[in-house]
Amino acid sequence: MMKTGIVWFRNDLRIADNNSLYKAASENDKVIAVFFFDPRLFDFDQFGFKKVEKYRTKFLVESVTELKENLSKLNITLLVYQNKPEEIFSKLIEDYKIRKVYLQKEWTTEEKEIFDSIKNEIKNPNIEWMESYDQFLFHPDDIPFDIENVPKVFTNFRKECEKFATVRAEVVIEPLAPENMLENTTDIPKVSDLDFQEFEIDSRTAFPFKGGEDQANQRVQGYFWNTKKLSYYKKTRNGLVGTDYSSKLSAWLSNGSISARTIYHQVRNYENDVQKNQSTYWLIFELIWRDFFKYISLKHGNDLFKIKGILHKDYSWSKDIQSIRQWINGETKESFINANMIELKNTGWMSNRGRQNVASYFAKELKLDWRVGAAYFESLLIDYDVHSNYGNWQYVAGVGNDPRDRKFNIEFQSQRYDPEQKFQSLWLQQTLF
């Protein structure tokens, strides 16, 4: 009897080094893939922001388009729906006689609620849900502590993982038999189908790239191998202008168009073939930061989204609408903050240095509810990752993992990182609202 499995793609939009896809292809004769443009992604949140604005939407559409093309090379059909998953899954399982559903394990609230509602909708007790922890650099089974004992401080986490954990090898998926490929009757929506107007990318952006697995691989090829920019990453990573001050790989990592493992092994190859220095290590260092926030999220659950944070600290937070609007629109008294916020509003991108400053200003100077700032970032940032976004906002706001509870000196930061005001001049000229 022919076995058919289904892979539910969410934030793992790649065919390379994808454990759900690997298991499905290894255990079944036919594999079907499915992705949902869940309408809840485009709803308004409690603070009045669309959960996913136009920049993330465009990047997502491009990523799913490349996923579909790459899956077809493995003789796997990607079905795409503009529905809630729980409205469709039961019929898919019944129509294709599915026994196993393969998916990346997610643990944050909204994803869990959707998954639970699907399982409640499907009455068949024989369905196996094959979940894989597939978004980490260091797999949860390989780290040297239980989740409840994950260190509070990043440095301790990093040192222990570097000493005792190893990064797993990438998995390779072989093509399935072409005669078992399913005919596709679904289409990928355009940005305009998702209630956004088509738009041109701002020519000033530091992120002019497109979504998708092939685009991620091209960025690695360009940043690592063609230009050797990786050798200078630590020196340039606090830059503000241009495409190459940082790797920009966070955007493809965020929706799983490339795995952290793939980047890690590419860095190691680069170190063997080209150069090993502080800059090559620092990219791995940043991947470990990304892991750290995922483990903090696993450890603390919903506290990641609560106003008191993982430290359960009480502060007096304001929700002053005028101050929030001035911050969003780049109309504060600080030109460095304004330039970064205008960049974000016009491009869906902001540098790491900019993010730290605008978040610190929002939470520590204006004393505004940090969750509002985090939600705005969630809406706009192309490289939004739930764990890093909320972990970083808590860190800066003083309710997370920063033992020093620091505040940025905005004027000093501006003078240090934009001494000739090239960045501020770029974004404080006539803007495109």
C-alpha positions as CSV (number, residue, x, y, z in Angstrom):
1,M,0.0,0.0,0.0
2,M,1.4,3.4,-1.0
3,K,2.2,5.7,2.0
4,T,1.4,9.4,1.7
5,G,2.7,12.0,4.1
6,I,2.0,15.7,4.4
7,V,4.5,18.4,5.4
8,W,3.0,21.5,7.0
9,F,5.3,24.4,6.2
10,R,5.3,27.5,8.6
11,N,8.6,29.1,9.5
12,D,10.8,26.5,7.7
13,L,10.4,27.6,4.1
14,R,13.2,25.6,2.5
15,I,14.0,22.2,1.1
16,A,17.7,22.1,2.2
17,D,18.4,20.8,5.7
18,N,14.7,20.5,6.6
19,N,14.1,17.7,9.0
20,S,10.4,17.5,8.6
21,L,10.8,17.2,4.8
22,Y,13.6,14.7,5.3
23,K,11.6,12.5,7.5
24,A,8.5,12.7,5.2
25,A,10.5,11.8,2.1
26,S,12.3,8.9,3.9
27,E,9.1,7.4,5.3
28,N,6.6,7.8,2.4
29,D,6.1,7.0,-1.3
30,K,4.3,10.3,-1.9
31,V,4.7,13.6,-0.1
32,I,2.3,16.5,-0.2
33,A,3.3,20.0,1.2
34,V,1.0,22.7,2.4
35,F,1.3,26.3,3.4
36,F,-1.4,28.7,4.7
37,F,-1.6,32.4,4.3
38,D,-3.7,32.4,7.5
39,P,-6.0,35.5,7.5
40,R,-5.2,36.0,11.2
41,L,-1.7,37.1,10.1
42,F,-3.2,40.2,8.6
43,D,-5.6,41.1,11.4
44,F,-5.0,44.0,13.7
45,D,-3.4,43.3,17.1
46,Q,-4.4,44.7,20.5
47,F,-2.4,47.9,19.9
48,G,-3.9,48.6,16.5
49,F,-1.0,47.4,14.2
50,K,-1.5,44.8,11.5
51,K,0.4,41.7,12.7
52,V,2.1,41.4,9.3
53,E,2.5,44.6,7.3
54,K,3.3,44.9,3.6
55,Y,7.1,44.4,3.8
56,R,6.9,41.1,5.6
57,T,4.0,40.1,3.4
58,K,6.0,40.7,0.2
59,F,9.0,38.8,1.6
60,L,6.7,35.9,2.6
61,V,5.0,35.7,-0.8
62,E,8.5,35.6,-2.5
63,S,9.7,32.9,-0.1
64,V,6.7,30.7,-0.6
65,T,7.0,31.1,-4.4
66,E,10.6,29.8,-4.3
67,L,9.6,27.0,-1.9
68,K,7.0,25.8,-4.4
69,E,9.5,25.9,-7.2
70,N,12.1,24.0,-5.2
71,L,9.7,21.4,-3.9
72,S,8.7,20.6,-7.5
73,K,12.3,19.7,-8.2
74,L,11.8,17.0,-5.5
75,N,8.5,16.0,-7.2
76,I,6.5,17.3,-4.3
77,T,3.5,19.6,-4.7
78,L,2.9,22.6,-2.5
79,L,-0.7,23.3,-1.9
80,V,-1.3,27.0,-0.8
81,Y,-4.5,28.3,0.8
82,Q,-5.7,31.6,2.1
83,N,-7.6,29.9,4.9
84,K,-7.2,29.1,8.5
85,P,-5.4,25.7,8.7
86,E,-8.1,24.2,10.9
87,E,-10.6,24.9,8.1
88,I,-8.7,22.8,5.6
89,F,-6.6,20.2,7.4
90,S,-9.3,17.6,8.1
91,K,-10.3,17.4,4.4
92,L,-6.6,17.1,3.3
93,I,-6.1,14.2,5.6
94,E,-9.3,12.5,4.5
95,D,-8.8,13.1,0.8
96,Y,-5.2,11.9,0.6
97,K,-5.5,9.2,3.3
98,I,-2.8,10.8,5.4
99,R,-1.5,9.0,8.4
100,K,1.5,11.2,9.3
101,V,1.8,15.0,9.4
102,Y,5.3,16.5,9.6
103,L,5.9,19.9,10.9
104,Q,8.4,22.1,12.7
105,K,7.7,22.4,16.4
106,E,6.5,25.8,17.6
107,W,5.7,26.7,21.2
108,T,4.5,30.3,21.3
109,T,0.9,30.9,22.2
110,E,-0.7,31.6,18.8
111,E,1.0,28.8,17.0
112,K,0.1,26.3,19.8
113,E,-3.6,27.4,19.8
114,I,-3.9,26.9,16.0
115,F,-2.2,23.5,16.3
116,D,-4.5,22.4,19.1
117,S,-7.6,23.5,17.2
118,I,-6.5,21.4,14.2
119,K,-6.0,18.4,16.4
120,N,-9.4,19.0,18.0
121,E,-11.0,19.2,14.5
122,I,-9.5,16.0,13.3
123,K,-11.2,13.1,15.1
124,N,-9.0,10.3,13.7
125,P,-6.9,9.0,16.6
126,N,-4.5,7.2,14.2
127,I,-3.0,10.5,12.8
128,E,0.6,10.9,13.9
129,W,2.0,14.4,14.4
130,M,5.7,14.3,13.7
131,E,7.1,17.5,15.2
132,S,10.8,18.4,14.8
133,Y,12.8,21.1,16.7
134,D,14.4,22.5,13.6
135,Q,15.0,26.2,14.1
136,F,18.0,25.9,16.4
137,L,21.7,26.0,16.0
138,F,22.2,23.7,19.0
139,H,19.4,21.1,19.1
140,P,17.5,20.9,22.4
141,D,18.7,17.3,22.9
142,D,22.3,18.4,22.6
143,I,22.6,21.4,24.9
144,P,24.3,20.7,28.3
145,F,21.2,21.6,30.5
146,D,17.5,21.0,30.8
147,I,15.2,23.8,29.5
148,E,14.2,24.8,33.0
149,N,17.9,25.3,33.8
150,V,18.8,27.4,30.8
151,P,21.1,30.2,32.2
152,K,19.7,33.7,32.7
153,V,22.7,35.3,31.3
154,F,23.8,34.9,27.6
155,T,27.5,34.6,28.3
156,N,27.0,31.6,30.5
157,F,24.7,30.0,28.0
158,R,27.2,30.6,25.1
159,K,30.2,29.3,27.0
160,E,28.5,26.1,28.1
161,C,27.1,25.4,24.6
162,E,30.5,26.2,22.9
163,K,32.2,23.8,25.3
164,F,29.8,20.9,25.4
165,A,27.3,21.1,22.4
166,T,28.0,20.3,18.8
167,V,26.1,21.5,15.7
168,R,24.5,18.7,13.8
169,A,25.2,17.9,10.2
170,E,22.8,19.1,7.5
171,V,20.3,16.6,6.2
172,V,19.9,16.0,2.4
173,I,16.5,15.2,0.8
174,E,16.5,13.0,-2.3
175,P,13.8,13.5,-5.0
176,L,10.7,11.3,-4.9
177,A,9.3,9.3,-7.8
178,P,7.9,11.8,-10.4
179,E,4.9,9.7,-11.1
180,N,3.7,10.2,-7.6
181,M,3.6,13.9,-7.8
182,L,0.1,15.4,-7.1
183,E,-1.5,17.8,-9.6
184,N,-1.8,21.3,-8.1
185,T,-5.0,23.3,-8.2
186,T,-4.0,26.1,-5.8
187,D,-2.3,29.4,-6.4
188,I,0.1,31.6,-4.4
189,P,-1.6,34.9,-3.7
190,K,-0.1,38.2,-4.8
191,V,0.5,40.9,-2.3
192,S,-2.6,42.7,-3.7
193,D,-4.7,39.5,-3.0
194,L,-3.8,40.0,0.7
195,D,-5.2,43.5,0.8
196,F,-2.0,45.5,0.2
197,Q,-1.2,47.7,-2.7
198,E,1.8,46.8,-4.8
199,F,4.7,49.0,-4.0
200,E,8.2,49.8,-5.1
201,I,11.2,49.3,-2.7
202,D,12.7,52.5,-1.4
203,S,16.0,53.0,-3.2
204,R,17.7,54.1,0.0
205,T,17.1,50.7,1.8
206,A,19.9,48.7,3.3
207,F,17.8,45.6,2.5
208,P,16.9,45.5,-1.2
209,F,16.8,41.7,-1.2
210,K,14.0,39.3,-2.0
211,G,12.6,36.4,-0.1
212,G,13.3,32.7,-0.7
213,E,15.7,29.9,-0.3
214,D,17.6,30.6,-3.5
215,Q,18.0,34.3,-2.5
216,A,19.4,33.2,0.9
217,N,21.9,31.0,-0.7
218,Q,22.9,33.8,-3.1
219,R,23.4,36.1,-0.2
220,V,25.7,33.6,1.5
221,Q,27.6,33.2,-1.8
222,G,27.9,36.9,-2.2
223,Y,28.7,38.0,1.4
224,F,31.0,35.1,2.2
225,W,32.7,33.8,-1.0
226,N,32.4,36.5,-3.7
227,T,33.3,39.6,-1.7
228,K,34.8,38.1,1.4
229,K,32.8,40.6,3.5
230,L,32.6,37.9,6.2
231,S,36.2,38.6,7.1
232,Y,35.2,42.1,8.2
233,Y,31.9,41.5,9.8
234,K,32.8,42.3,13.4
235,K,34.3,45.7,12.3
236,T,31.3,46.7,10.1
237,R,28.3,45.1,11.9
238,N,27.3,48.3,13.7
239,G,27.0,50.1,10.4
240,L,23.9,52.0,9.3
241,V,24.1,52.6,5.5
242,G,24.4,50.2,2.7
243,T,23.8,46.5,2.0
244,D,27.1,45.0,3.3
245,Y,27.7,46.4,6.8
246,S,26.1,43.1,8.0
247,S,25.2,39.7,6.6
248,K,21.4,40.5,6.5
249,L,20.8,36.8,6.9
250,S,18.4,37.3,9.7
251,A,15.5,37.9,7.2
252,W,15.9,34.5,5.6
253,L,16.5,32.8,9.0
254,S,13.3,34.4,10.4
255,N,11.0,32.4,8.0
256,G,13.4,29.4,7.7
257,S,14.5,30.0,4.1
258,I,17.9,29.0,5.4
259,S,18.8,27.1,8.5
260,A,21.2,28.2,11.2
261,R,23.1,25.0,10.7
262,T,23.7,25.7,7.1
263,I,25.1,29.1,7.9
264,Y,27.3,27.7,10.6
265,H,28.8,25.0,8.3
266,Q,29.3,27.6,5.6
267,V,31.2,29.8,8.1
268,R,33.4,26.8,9.1
269,N,34.1,26.0,5.4
270,Y,35.0,29.7,4.9
271,E,37.4,29.5,7.9
272,N,39.0,26.4,6.4
273,D,39.3,27.7,2.9
274,V,39.7,31.5,3.2
275,Q,40.3,32.9,6.7
276,K,39.5,32.4,10.3
277,N,39.3,35.5,12.5
278,Q,37.2,37.4,15.0
279,S,34.7,38.3,12.3
280,T,34.0,34.8,11.3
281,Y,33.6,33.8,14.9
282,W,31.3,36.8,15.5
283,L,28.7,35.6,13.0
284,I,28.5,32.3,14.9
285,F,28.3,34.3,18.1
286,E,25.2,36.1,16.7
287,L,23.7,32.7,15.8
288,I,24.1,31.6,19.4
289,W,22.4,34.8,20.6
290,R,19.5,33.8,18.4
291,D,19.4,30.4,20.0
292,F,19.6,31.9,23.4
293,F,16.3,33.9,23.0
294,K,14.6,30.7,21.6
295,Y,15.6,28.8,24.7
296,I,14.5,31.7,27.0
297,S,11.2,31.6,25.2
298,L,10.9,27.8,25.7
299,K,11.8,28.2,29.4
300,H,9.5,31.1,30.3
301,G,6.6,30.6,28.0
302,N,4.0,33.4,27.9
303,D,6.0,35.6,30.2
304,L,7.8,36.6,27.0
305,F,4.8,38.7,26.1
306,K,3.7,40.0,29.6
307,I,4.4,43.5,30.7
308,K,6.4,42.4,33.7
309,G,8.6,40.2,31.6
310,I,10.4,37.1,32.6
311,L,11.8,39.0,35.7
312,H,8.2,39.8,36.9
313,K,9.3,43.4,37.4
314,D,6.9,46.2,38.1
315,Y,7.4,49.5,36.3
316,S,5.1,52.4,35.6
317,W,4.6,52.2,31.9
318,S,2.8,54.9,29.9
319,K,0.6,54.4,26.8
320,D,0.6,58.0,25.8
321,I,-0.7,58.0,22.2
322,Q,1.0,61.2,21.1
323,S,4.4,60.0,22.3
324,I,3.9,56.6,20.5
325,R,2.9,58.3,17.3
326,Q,5.9,60.7,17.4
327,W,8.2,57.7,17.9
328,I,6.6,55.8,15.0
329,N,6.7,58.7,12.6
330,G,10.2,59.9,13.5
331,E,9.0,63.1,15.1
332,T,10.9,62.9,18.5
333,K,13.5,65.4,19.7
334,E,16.3,63.0,18.7
335,S,17.3,63.1,15.1
336,F,19.1,59.8,15.3
337,I,16.0,58.1,16.6
338,N,13.9,59.8,13.9
339,A,16.2,58.7,11.1
340,N,16.0,55.0,12.2
341,M,12.2,55.1,12.6
342,I,11.7,56.7,9.2
343,E,14.0,54.0,7.7
344,L,11.8,51.3,9.3
345,K,8.6,52.9,8.2
346,N,9.8,53.2,4.6
347,T,11.6,49.9,4.2
348,G,10.7,47.3,6.8
349,W,14.4,47.3,7.8
350,M,16.5,48.8,10.6
351,S,20.1,48.1,11.7
352,N,20.9,46.2,14.9
353,R,22.4,49.4,16.3
354,G,19.3,51.4,15.4
355,R,17.0,48.8,17.0
356,Q,18.8,49.0,20.3
357,N,18.7,52.8,20.3
358,V,15.0,53.2,19.4
359,A,13.9,50.5,21.8
360,S,15.9,52.0,24.6
361,Y,14.6,55.5,23.9
362,F,11.0,54.1,23.8
363,A,11.2,52.2,27.0
364,K,13.8,54.1,29.1
365,E,13.4,57.8,28.0
366,L,9.7,57.9,27.0
367,K,8.8,55.1,29.5
368,L,6.3,53.7,27.1
369,D,4.8,50.2,27.4
370,W,7.6,48.2,25.7
371,R,5.0,45.7,24.3
372,V,3.7,48.4,22.0
373,G,7.2,48.9,20.5
374,A,7.6,45.2,20.2
375,A,4.3,44.9,18.4
376,Y,5.2,47.6,16.0
377,F,8.5,45.9,15.2
378,E,6.5,42.6,14.7
379,S,4.3,44.3,12.1
380,L,7.1,46.1,10.1
381,L,10.4,44.2,10.4
382,I,11.1,41.9,7.4
383,D,13.3,39.8,9.7
384,Y,10.8,39.5,12.6
385,D,11.4,36.5,14.8
386,V,9.1,36.2,17.7
387,H,11.7,35.0,20.2
388,S,14.5,37.5,19.3
389,N,12.0,40.4,19.0
390,Y,10.3,40.0,22.3
391,G,13.5,38.8,24.0
392,N,15.4,41.8,22.9
393,W,12.6,44.2,23.8
394,Q,12.5,42.8,27.3
395,Y,16.3,43.0,27.5
396,V,16.3,46.6,26.7
397,A,13.2,47.5,28.8
398,G,14.8,46.0,31.9
399,V,12.4,43.1,32.4
400,G,14.4,40.5,30.6
401,N,17.9,39.1,30.4
402,D,20.1,42.1,30.9
403,P,21.6,42.0,34.4
404,R,22.8,45.6,34.1
405,D,19.5,47.2,33.0
406,R,21.3,49.7,30.8
407,K,20.0,52.8,29.0
408,F,21.5,54.1,25.8
409,N,22.9,57.6,25.6
410,I,21.4,58.5,22.3
411,E,23.6,61.6,21.6
412,F,26.8,59.5,22.3
413,Q,25.5,56.7,20.1
414,S,24.8,59.1,17.2
415,Q,28.2,60.7,17.4
416,R,29.9,57.3,17.6
417,Y,28.1,55.4,14.9
418,D,27.0,58.3,12.6
419,P,29.7,60.9,13.2
420,E,29.3,62.5,9.8
421,Q,25.6,62.2,9.9
422,K,25.5,60.3,6.6
423,F,22.7,58.0,7.9
424,Q,20.6,60.9,9.3
425,S,21.0,62.9,6.2
426,L,19.9,60.0,4.1
427,W,16.6,59.5,6.0
428,L,15.8,63.0,7.3
429,Q,15.6,64.5,3.8
430,Q,12.1,64.5,2.2
431,T,10.6,61.2,3.1
432,L,8.1,58.9,1.4
433,F,5.2,58.6,3.7
